[in-house]
Amino acid sequence: MDFLAKIISKCHFEPVGVESFKKSLKLKEGDFVRIETWKERNILLHRKYFAFLNTVIYFLPEDSKFDKLRNIDYLRKEIMLLIGEVDLHVSMDGTQHMTPKSLSFKSMDESEFERVYRESVTAALKYFLLDIELSDFEAYIINFL
């Protein structure tokens, strides 16, 4: 069982949301729990990254070689591969596969996410949107927010 809770003091927490509250009611005095913590990053940065992806899709050239990139999840994965944000998986037969890292809140802190964002923008302008300047592109992203 897992649920979202806010730490009130060093020894007290408060469930966040109705579902979390319902799950917390199943805990009894004396139960043992495992606690995994992380500091949530700014949700606006997360939204900015997806505004960035939508902006890239909007400005992609009409060339058919870019058709796959019009899918936001495919585009995100492709950019993560381009900037080297990957995990290496070795299959049972020894074949190595690179898989894009997750952008989830748990997977990276705010400073790492900002670095990934900057590198993603640079890669998009270098490989996909050759005719757009960084300053113009940033202005377009703000319009998506």
Stockholm file with secondary structure:
# STOCKHOLM 1.0

chainA/1-145         MDFLAKIISKCHFEPVGVESFKKSLKLKEGDFVRIETWKERNILLHRKYFAFLNTVIYFLPEDSKFDKLRNIDYLRKEIMLLIGEVDLHVSMDGTQHMTPKSLSFKSMDESEFERVYRESVTAALKYFLLDIELSDFEAYIINFL
#=GR chainA/1-145 SS CCCCEEEEETTEEEECSHHHHHHHTTCCTTCCCCCCCCCCCCHHHHHHHHHHHHHHHHHCCSCGGGGGGGSHHHHHHHHHHHTTCEEEEECTTSCEEEEECCCCTTTCCHHHHHHHHHHHHHHHHHHTCTTCCHHHHHHHHHHHC
#=GC SS_cons         CCCCEEEEETTEEEECSHHHHHHHTTCCTTCCCCCCCCCCCCHHHHHHHHHHHHHHHHHCCSCGGGGGGGSHHHHHHHHHHHTTCEEEEECTTSCEEEEECCCCTTTCCHHHHHHHHHHHHHHHHHHTCTTCCHHHHHHHHHHHC
//
